[in-house]
Amino acid sequence: MTHRTKWNLAFALAMLTSLALGLPGSALAQQSSVVKYKTAKVGDLDIFYREAGPKDAPAILLLHGFPTSSQMFRNLIPALADKYHVIAPDYPGYGHSSMPSHDKFSYTFDHLAQVIDKFTEQVGLTNYALYVQDYGAPIGFRLASQHPERITAIVVQNGNAYDEGLDNDFWQPVKAYWNQPTSQEKRDSLRKLLTYDATKWQYVHGVKNPELVSPDGPAEDQFLLDRPGNNEIQLDMFLSYGSNPPLYPKWQEYFRKHQPPMLIAWGKNDLIFPAAGAEPYKRDLKTLEFHLLDAGHFALESNGAEIATLMRNFLGKHVTK
């Protein structure tokens, strides 16, 4: 059975789920088949995004990780679009958004969060649920802690907000760079993370059945990573990741104070953000649905239908227009 056939079967299951929830199957088929590929102007930047679903439906903002783009949501978007207004942007320097050189644009998590914040206003998102993965977590949690009134719920898939999530071997050379930010040697030691082998590893490591992982994802990611100058952008972002742990207490206080409904759908076999980073969310969230999936870093690749079903059930309980 091919990956496409398996996804089609999963999509058919989603249609049956929609009928169980009282949604017309024909509406699901019509809405989910229409994904628009658009660009919004944010200052001097062109921000590419994927959009689907009724504009008057509850909104979901999907925030991607490294080294990918909104393409990581290519299957999730149509699985949700019958009932939700789904928007997935590419950050500057990623996907099909503008990629100014790193000496002309500050590639930091603070700056990217500011751009995405302005993007949400540009496209008219006044309130929305968040889906955050990898880099999407520090960007999304900046938005949430700054605008708690806008956040209706949060779905976390291998996205970190606790020190426990960075206490592993993967982060040691990155932390060494944080400790010596002017060291060219420390910077250059991270270039191996920008190779195709490293990108493919992120997709397939920890996946029970690698045949479920389409090669199109890592191939597209690597094509964009290999653009001239993009490597320096990614190295700047590795350095900037060091700005996130000092904000963890602020984000945790946001969780405790505002108690956003949260769904954890975490690939437990991820060596970058292992399950140790998922467990601490239990300390701070009262409305928490917690799932450790038999998946890796990009859990949507192998467990997309499962995550879509979890999201539909969870958001159906907690998110209304």
C-alpha positions as CSV (number, residue, x, y, z in Angstrom):
1,M,0.0,0.0,0.0
2,T,1.5,3.3,-1.0
3,H,1.8,6.4,1.2
4,R,-0.8,8.2,-0.9
5,T,-3.3,5.3,-0.6
6,K,-2.8,5.2,3.2
7,W,-3.4,8.9,3.4
8,N,-6.5,8.6,1.3
9,L,-7.8,5.9,3.6
10,A,-7.0,8.2,6.6
11,F,-8.9,11.0,4.8
12,A,-11.9,8.7,4.3
13,L,-11.8,8.0,8.1
14,A,-11.8,11.8,8.7
15,M,-14.9,12.1,6.6
16,L,-16.6,9.4,8.6
17,T,-15.5,11.2,11.7
18,S,-17.0,14.4,10.4
19,L,-20.3,12.6,9.8
20,A,-20.2,11.3,13.4
21,L,-19.8,14.9,14.5
22,G,-22.7,16.0,12.4
23,L,-20.8,17.5,9.6
24,P,-21.9,16.9,6.0
25,G,-19.4,14.8,4.1
26,S,-19.8,16.7,0.9
27,A,-18.9,19.9,2.7
28,L,-15.8,18.3,4.0
29,A,-14.8,17.1,0.6
30,Q,-15.4,20.5,-1.0
31,Q,-13.7,22.6,1.7
32,S,-10.7,20.3,2.3
33,S,-9.9,20.1,-1.4
34,V,-9.4,23.9,-1.7
35,V,-6.1,25.0,-0.3
36,K,-5.0,28.4,-1.5
37,Y,-1.4,29.5,-1.7
38,K,-1.2,33.2,-0.9
39,T,1.2,36.0,0.0
40,A,0.8,38.8,2.5
41,K,2.9,41.9,2.7
42,V,4.4,42.5,6.1
43,G,6.5,45.6,5.9
44,D,9.0,44.9,3.1
45,L,8.5,41.2,3.4
46,D,6.4,38.8,1.4
47,I,5.0,36.2,3.7
48,F,3.8,33.1,2.0
49,Y,1.0,31.1,3.5
50,R,-1.4,28.3,2.9
51,E,-5.0,28.9,3.7
52,A,-8.1,26.7,3.6
53,G,-11.6,26.4,5.2
54,P,-14.4,28.9,5.8
55,K,-13.3,32.3,6.9
56,D,-16.1,32.5,9.4
57,A,-15.0,29.3,11.1
58,P,-12.8,29.1,14.2
59,A,-9.2,29.8,13.2
60,I,-6.1,27.7,13.6
61,L,-2.6,29.1,13.1
62,L,-0.1,26.4,12.2
63,L,3.5,27.3,13.0
64,H,6.2,25.1,11.5
65,G,9.6,24.0,12.8
66,F,13.2,23.6,11.5
67,P,14.3,22.8,8.8
68,T,10.9,22.9,7.2
69,S,8.1,25.3,6.3
70,S,4.3,25.3,5.9
71,Q,4.8,22.3,3.7
72,M,4.9,20.1,6.8
73,F,1.1,20.8,7.1
74,R,0.3,19.8,3.5
75,N,-1.8,16.9,4.7
76,L,-3.1,18.3,8.0
77,I,-4.7,21.4,6.4
78,P,-7.2,19.5,4.3
79,A,-8.0,17.2,7.2
80,L,-9.2,20.2,9.3
81,A,-10.5,22.6,6.7
82,D,-14.1,21.5,6.6
83,K,-14.7,22.9,10.1
84,Y,-11.8,25.4,10.7
85,H,-10.2,28.3,9.0
86,V,-6.6,27.0,8.8
87,I,-3.6,29.3,8.0
88,A,0.0,28.2,7.9
89,P,2.7,30.8,7.1
90,D,6.3,30.5,6.2
91,Y,8.7,32.5,8.4
92,P,11.1,34.9,6.7
93,G,14.1,32.8,5.4
94,Y,11.9,29.7,5.2
95,G,9.7,28.1,2.5
96,H,8.5,30.6,0.0
97,S,8.6,33.8,2.1
98,S,11.1,36.5,1.5
99,M,14.7,35.6,2.4
100,P,16.7,38.8,3.0
101,S,20.4,38.1,3.7
102,H,21.4,37.7,7.3
103,D,23.5,40.8,7.3
104,K,20.4,42.9,6.3
105,F,17.8,41.2,8.5
106,S,17.9,40.1,12.1
107,Y,17.1,36.4,12.2
108,T,16.1,35.9,15.8
109,F,13.1,34.4,17.4
110,D,12.1,37.7,18.8
111,H,12.1,39.2,15.3
112,L,10.3,36.3,13.6
113,A,7.6,36.4,16.3
114,Q,7.1,40.1,15.6
115,V,6.7,39.4,11.9
116,I,4.2,36.6,12.5
117,D,2.3,38.8,14.9
118,K,2.0,41.5,12.3
119,F,1.1,38.8,9.8
120,T,-1.8,37.6,11.9
121,E,-3.1,41.1,12.0
122,Q,-2.6,41.5,8.3
123,V,-4.8,38.5,7.5
124,G,-7.4,39.3,10.1
125,L,-6.8,36.7,12.8
126,T,-8.3,38.2,15.9
127,N,-8.4,35.0,17.8
128,Y,-7.1,31.6,17.0
129,A,-5.9,28.2,18.2
130,L,-2.2,27.5,17.8
131,Y,-0.4,24.4,16.5
132,V,3.3,24.6,17.4
133,Q,6.1,22.3,16.5
134,D,9.9,22.8,17.1
135,Y,10.6,26.4,16.2
136,G,6.9,27.1,16.1
137,A,6.8,26.7,19.9
138,P,9.1,29.7,20.9
139,I,7.4,31.8,18.2
140,G,3.9,30.8,19.2
141,F,4.5,31.1,22.9
142,R,5.8,34.6,22.4
143,L,2.5,35.4,20.6
144,A,0.4,33.7,23.3
145,S,2.1,35.4,26.2
146,Q,1.9,38.8,24.5
147,H,-1.8,38.4,23.4
148,P,-3.4,35.8,25.7
149,E,-6.8,37.1,24.8
150,R,-6.3,35.9,21.2
151,I,-5.5,32.3,22.0
152,T,-8.4,29.8,22.1
153,A,-6.3,26.6,22.5
154,I,-2.8,25.3,21.9
155,V,-1.8,22.0,20.2
156,V,1.9,21.2,21.0
157,Q,3.7,18.6,18.9
158,N,7.3,18.3,19.9
159,G,7.7,21.9,20.9
160,N,9.6,22.9,24.0
161,A,8.9,25.2,26.9
162,Y,10.8,23.6,29.8
163,D,14.5,23.0,30.6
164,E,13.9,19.3,30.8
165,G,13.3,19.3,27.0
166,L,16.9,20.5,26.3
167,D,18.7,18.2,28.6
168,N,20.0,15.8,26.0
169,D,23.0,15.1,23.8
170,F,21.5,16.8,20.7
171,W,21.7,20.2,22.3
172,Q,25.3,20.0,23.6
173,P,27.1,21.5,20.5
174,V,24.3,24.1,20.2
175,K,24.7,25.1,23.8
176,A,28.5,25.3,23.3
177,Y,27.8,27.9,20.5
178,W,25.5,29.8,22.9
179,N,28.3,29.9,25.4
180,Q,30.8,31.2,22.8
181,P,28.7,33.1,20.3
182,T,31.7,34.7,18.6
183,S,33.5,31.4,18.0
184,Q,33.6,30.5,14.3
185,E,34.6,27.0,15.2
186,K,31.5,26.5,17.3
187,R,29.4,28.0,14.5
188,D,30.9,25.9,11.8
189,S,30.5,22.7,13.9
190,L,26.7,23.1,13.4
191,R,26.8,23.1,9.6
192,K,26.4,19.3,9.6
193,L,22.9,19.9,10.8
194,L,22.1,21.6,7.4
195,T,22.9,18.6,5.2
196,Y,20.4,16.4,3.5
197,D,21.5,13.4,5.7
198,A,20.6,15.5,8.8
199,T,17.3,16.6,7.3
200,K,16.3,13.1,6.3
201,W,17.3,11.8,9.7
202,Q,14.8,14.3,11.3
203,Y,12.0,12.8,9.2
204,V,12.7,9.1,9.6
205,H,14.4,8.6,13.0
206,G,12.1,7.1,15.5
207,V,9.4,6.2,13.0
208,K,8.1,2.7,13.4
209,N,7.4,2.3,9.7
210,P,9.6,4.6,7.5
211,E,7.6,3.6,4.5
212,L,4.9,6.0,5.8
213,V,7.3,9.0,5.4
214,S,7.2,10.6,2.0
215,P,10.6,11.5,0.6
216,D,9.1,14.7,-0.8
217,G,9.2,16.5,2.6
218,P,13.0,16.3,3.3
219,A,13.7,16.9,-0.4
220,E,11.8,20.1,-0.5
221,D,13.2,21.3,2.8
222,Q,16.8,20.6,1.6
223,F,16.2,22.3,-1.7
224,L,15.3,25.5,0.2
225,L,18.1,25.1,2.8
226,D,20.6,24.9,-0.1
227,R,19.8,28.3,-1.4
228,P,22.8,30.6,-1.4
229,G,23.0,32.3,2.0
230,N,20.4,30.3,3.8
231,N,23.0,28.3,5.7
232,E,24.1,31.5,7.5
233,I,20.4,32.3,8.3
234,Q,20.0,28.9,9.9
235,L,23.2,29.3,11.9
236,D,21.9,32.6,13.2
237,M,18.8,30.9,14.3
238,F,20.7,28.2,16.1
239,L,22.4,31.0,18.1
240,S,19.1,32.8,18.7
241,Y,17.5,29.6,20.1
242,G,19.6,30.4,23.2
243,S,17.2,33.3,23.8
244,N,14.3,30.9,24.4
245,P,15.2,29.1,27.7
246,P,15.3,32.4,29.7
247,L,11.7,33.0,28.6
248,Y,10.5,29.6,29.8
249,P,9.4,30.9,33.2
250,K,7.4,33.7,31.5
251,W,5.6,31.1,29.2
252,Q,5.0,28.8,32.1
253,E,3.4,31.7,34.0
254,Y,1.2,32.3,31.0
255,F,0.1,28.7,31.1
256,R,-0.7,28.9,34.8
257,K,-2.4,32.2,34.7
258,H,-4.5,31.9,31.5
259,Q,-4.9,28.1,31.4
260,P,-5.3,27.7,27.6
261,P,-6.8,24.4,26.7
262,M,-3.9,22.3,25.5
263,L,-3.5,19.1,23.5
264,I,-0.1,17.4,23.6
265,A,0.4,15.1,20.6
266,W,4.1,14.3,20.9
267,G,6.3,11.9,19.0
268,K,7.9,10.1,21.9
269,N,10.9,8.8,19.9
270,D,12.2,12.3,19.0
271,L,15.9,12.7,20.0
272,I,15.7,16.5,19.6
273,F,12.7,17.2,21.7
274,P,12.2,13.9,23.6
275,A,9.2,13.1,25.8
276,A,11.0,14.5,28.8
277,G,10.0,17.9,27.4
278,A,6.4,17.0,27.2
279,E,5.9,15.8,30.7
280,P,6.4,19.2,32.5
281,Y,3.4,20.7,30.8
282,K,1.3,18.6,33.2
283,R,2.6,20.8,36.1
284,D,1.0,24.0,34.7
285,L,-2.1,23.1,32.7
286,K,-5.4,22.1,34.1
287,T,-7.2,21.4,30.8
288,L,-4.6,19.2,29.2
289,E,-5.1,16.2,26.9
290,F,-1.8,14.3,26.8
291,H,-0.7,11.8,24.1
292,L,2.7,10.3,23.5
293,L,2.7,8.9,20.0
294,D,4.9,6.2,18.5
295,A,6.5,8.7,16.2
296,G,9.6,10.9,15.7
297,H,10.3,14.6,15.3
298,F,7.9,15.1,12.4
299,A,5.0,13.1,13.7
300,L,2.6,14.4,11.1
301,E,4.5,12.3,8.5
302,S,3.7,9.0,10.0
303,N,0.8,9.8,12.4
304,G,-1.0,12.6,10.5
305,A,-4.5,11.0,10.5
306,E,-4.2,10.2,14.2
307,I,-3.2,13.8,15.1
308,A,-6.0,15.2,12.9
309,T,-8.5,13.1,14.7
310,L,-7.1,14.1,18.1
311,M,-7.3,17.7,17.0
312,R,-10.8,17.5,15.7
313,N,-12.1,15.9,18.9
314,F,-10.1,18.3,21.2
315,L,-10.9,21.5,19.4
316,G,-14.5,20.4,19.0
317,K,-14.8,20.4,22.8
318,H,-12.9,23.6,23.6
319,V,-13.0,26.0,20.6
320,T,-16.0,27.8,19.3
321,K,-16.3,30.9,17.1
